């Protein structure tokens, strides 16, 4: 049996030397499957009368093998099946499979029900970079507990993994929808020391209401270590067994749906020492590939495994909040509701509030962050441990944050979509405004609550108005919400509470405007919200406009009583007292 495999491999080496350069057929039509262009050659390795391998080509010249891991291949088959078979492609036509320049796909049916439960893609670029990530390489497992049979998306016209291709704004072909997870490392498989682990380990997607869409995503990152001492070592990337970065995102108003598949509103990020996950061993008895085919592989280790090590759906929340040792916590809220990324609202960073553009040192320094429209808050010593509260403006804030900024994009004119780093590649360039309004927040007495607010509304980078809430005599400390003590879906209830309070105060502000002879009907477009998010956004702007009208009147008439009354009603979220 071993001789047979060796002979097959040698024959391929000889034929490859004589082959022509790769000629991939061009087409404007998307192809969801490989274009097998030659009649298959079926090989029976165990002499039981049915084939175990199918040898073929794609695009006329590129050699491929189908490997029958569950022994159900038929003598008439032209290709393997997509439940328990493996497809290896000598993409660079060098006579080697699963090596430099190649791509391989393997499906695994763990419970033998004829439906794949997991899939791995091993995509190795050629050549490779030593001792660092290689972003065009992918070692990626997808585990699909909902069994919708959607896994990694390969663009077969290019024969590359294209995780981010999609229809419309955010209907991704990759399996980011519903209840699913993946492990991913941007590294050649043969450079990674322990293939049971990974870098994004894992990326978890939660379908909380069982509608096939994702309401929450948690990205757990093991930063890994790179060996420097011996540049000649082929294995140079080592997982640490610790999650030291965590990114979590939430669709707070659960407004996802067709044409709006991903609409995350809030993201929370932790970094630090983190937590160990080495005890999170998950066994899969059917992972092991057909041993007789091992000699076909340049790197066969991923075919020999029967387990993966990662933090699962049920454990992640508790490990993050109750086991993690964190140095910092960041918070970003998508105030203009224009984020349609598959993983999260991308984070604003503690930086210059007025510098704009990727890698310019501003709060949107992150290449994938929204240029304007988001609100960022930063707890740089993690004193608040990721706790939240509904603050003076009926918005969710990060407890313990020393400061924060909101870049206003009132009409979502600088539409982010899902673009960012990938925007130009997929023709979704974001408009970068020359000027933008900014609101700043500070915690002046270090009690964990933001109590100072300042406004640059004309975009000249000068805060023309500021208000110290302590000096106004309004409430500056609030009920603390501890995510460690609740389920993730309780965050939706927190947002519902914030939005309801926001709209309730807006209705009282309208009454304050009416009794004060302020013509509030200029704002009629905001008076009829049709969703929870519109109650939140419209409620804020109605109050802000009415507050500005009343405040300006007080300033113009030098009416100190009206000024103080207006300030306390607005910043104290107590419009009811204004109307008494």
Steps between C-alpha positions, in 0.01 A plus 500: 500500500782740596680427170187585305475843659872572447474408131196727457686789659809445284293485183350834588844654556610389151183618329519836675847575366365458148180697561427851373461807730164534671230635273189591698192560288349845546129553546277780625268244657571390857590134534414322822681179411831400340502452126614140464613472139642151458352152527567360847744217568372282784748325728411214735758498779358213707385273215139486623348577160422868553727802450672677789655777292389695196776669302391787279584858400340842530541767232657242267843479662480519880518156666255405774424197714169412660553277806210285618526510880169325572535222239179574312648600163340325204672372181293747296580811708665796329576679826494442873212593727472796736435317825819308581739528208812706441603703195868589458612728219853549373420864431852600393548184297830403664416133555444547876163496676411693819834678478619847406260670258225239540142494626323205665143450628381224730142434615421299815172330590543423869166331566476304172168656402617591151535870584839662562544652845837664442740598225863605481669707233878495484623772267875554484643796314820464303754618602455564872623747761698361790415572862185702439146473369452453129163664429438319171537163673209347691471205733130507580253258659126573494276306738131514418272382784187613314599284199402743226786352290644846432871524574797685353452690177755436227494715189566228246578743218807602701532180706544700822312521828285815488333520840371853448319474168130558529172590335363844579625679811571208731366167376836324517558173317722389788322333792486798733123475540315332785657269758847415380870538578833495330867472589737693278872572477663688214792267475616205291385181669851355498631802696253459788621297796169353624217494249240430768532866596471822304533880509133598483411220734219513439272757342156423642168597343181478706147463366314588818147496354545207257425705189812392310666839551769614739410716800837485675861427401799434726852491362754333729862553404810305598773736377747210462878525515747498213831324526796727428809304604531269202377643170550160334230329707193432288269514803517851639149584629392384845161546671524606865185327625378836634239739365652846540264704281120481492262686270122476551219655296124515551199570282323679786173568321491166314416670173698267277327336207519460122694795351613587853663175609757659732414812695710498813452800728745462787848349534713431808871415490726359772875448490751382758625176649162346424412140582620149424288278277719191479239291681243575226568183299235399245523152353369410154539132423450536124767767444772248420541470125562184301845379618582341164498848342742658749797483264326736258540790745794735546360570848267223616474595869156660468372176348616297800324697775191395693458810718512879504569729795286815524257681729147402399169687483391398849828588674609823335287754688593364841870472414517855370326663795585269789839351415669763284772724645475818295703819483266710285141511382383693193143576396358617166136578418374536142296817553414553132402133462692451176730211592431184301818309570486126552697504822457821700480875528868578445668669791582864546837534672605744771661763277458847354127577463554724196751309288311289249595212273656159539836490677498879555506487881137596551230307678420333166863393463381138457484444120161332537340757732224735388648840414209678670176396665621284788555572871810362667574478874815361661572351840878486472556327837190275487381645830140443393560138388274537199194607695245732340244758605226719352635851552388860515394494132312168518777337301696188588848595624810311611542507875857595593571686175720802559379672185329454167405670173207488264562607142158602376386378158135588544381382158748213462637698206843344550347157456719224635311190394747223561788665313798630693819318406324315216292791371694582185535136403124454499405846366362628828729794565391702800457875471743672736355837608721807522307622806296320761337588830649342812372443851754425775442331837715487814488348847630793709475344847616146412185331629453299179221717358536760224397835649642762265382559141631740236384585149673598177198535276651703216794270438775756565671266752421739786246398764283809520274382781564278801296398802608353832207292619618504861486879500151488352384295795356218289537127549844373392510144639275225373406137540788279389426212266738205535506273191680234705178438693259468208459331164617675182143555380436716805694775325206529262277567798742768619481675162123468495494671839732777378301558181167502686629749755644712218168516321304561819721801573462620140123503537536703821740734322237558231257597773762736647541661158123532459446677833800724431374604156787327320386395154599134526312403183813585304612160621197305380723257309627373834168472679382168358759226567424164343761285672687467827812651346301798368359558848859511621635727225196721444453535874854630538474757222156625603630569848818659369314737267249600763774543758693723256190710425426552868864563591544754220183682607629515856834639381338756268265624772755466782248280681716316754203316646405358160865416432542303822164334462585393145843366595361294786215364290728396215811374674303360789259326261218649699281690257206425723636749757518766229129468436396547863 
